[in-house]
Amino acid sequence: MNTQAVVPTNSLVDIATASALIRQGVPLCLAGSAEAIAQLPAGAWIAGTIPYFMAEAGGVKASDRLFVTRFPEAEKITFAAYEADAIEQIVPHTPENGFAFAITPCGCAALNRFALEGRDVEGAFLKPVVGWIAGVDLDRAASETPQVFLGTDRRPRKDGFVVAHVTLPEGKLATLSIVNIFQPDGGDTLRFVSSGYKAVECLVNGAPRRLADYLRERNNETGRLPLVGDLGGALINVSIKDVDPVSGQVTFYAPVFADTDYQIAKPVSDYAAAFDHELRASATEPSAFACNCILNYLHGSLEGRSTGGVHGPITFGEIAYQLLNQTLVMLHIH
Amino acid sequence: MPRWAATIARCKGKALLVSCFCGLKLHRGEPMHAEFAAFMPIPPPTHPCWARLAAGGAARLQTRQLGLQLLFKRIADPKLTPIDRAKEVYAFFEKYHSILKTEIGQLERI
């Protein structure tokens, strides 16, 4: 049986189908529960834990299936794991004409380093890094830990990156795009005195403020609306993880950068409709891979609802050159 | 030879060829002749458009390419030298010229 011919490039499949592909030597990038991944045979693959997916039937949670992504356009794919102190090697190890597909566990040291320093690695914009952040079933968050796996040893890793280095044939190019349903609200401009995942103070229109007080004043102390930064014209979200009303410390899912202006996002009334609209407006090319944020899935009640025909894992963070939040990321091969 | 240096060499060769056919005299810093531009995917690394982009012109260039937008943010870092900024932007345009037609069309106006 020629499974490559019958299995779509991006698809939610059962464990037996994924295992069969691996045994045939098809290089795969996988997303699924730790239990499902543990049943896979050794081979040419990487995987990360997540049980939420954008499937053909819409948003779905499934612990007994795996989302498989393969890259039929690739000339060559090699797999590697990087510890937190070696993540600056990901881009140099990526082929000149290709890209790196990366998965890392949420909250680990490697991700923290990547989020703060990844955009400064030489060549980071010539050899794109795309990927996602592994998470857990939210109903079992207290007992589960996000993990990633390299197919050659199948060992669960709670820190570091697993990476597929993909070489494209001459004449093919990889680019990344995002769909962000959030727009800045056009109001106050926020600046931070230092880059990082936490902040107590910020400058609001140049005046020092306690960020927690400001968020409460704006009715955003639950963090439902992200901060939106303008990075060279790209609107990049930073989602709010936690606001401590006593200490005033605000924790983010991605770092804020001191060199960037932020605004609170405009409210979005219908996430699914907003995705459909934005996808039609901005996603004009077919994607070789896509992932979307768990916060969009939750806040947008996307379970059972389709997001513009785009399929992929629903993740605890997205990577498109750098760590992103509440964003749909797409890889395009031209 | 680095990729950008190889491109300079290729561009110089093409410039000579075009000069012969069109009677052009190309000098550093001069705007490109349209016929010359047609031979080249992007202006050569010595063209002043790269220095202009590196010196703040990037803010005036309209693009929807995420990589280029984030690169523009990166080169705003004051720790980078103007030459390094220009080299990074040139390298991006060199690699992705086939999908940057709209952006390349703006380079002369930046």
Interface residues (C-beta under 8 A of the other chain):
Chain A: R119 D120 A124 F125 L126 P128 L173 T175 L176 S177 I178 L231 G232 G233 A234 D259 T260 S282 A320 Y321 Q322 H334
Chain B: A58 Q62 T63 R64 Q65 L66 G67 L68 Q69 L70 L71 F72 K73 R74 A76 D77 E88 A91 F92 K95 Y96 S98 I99
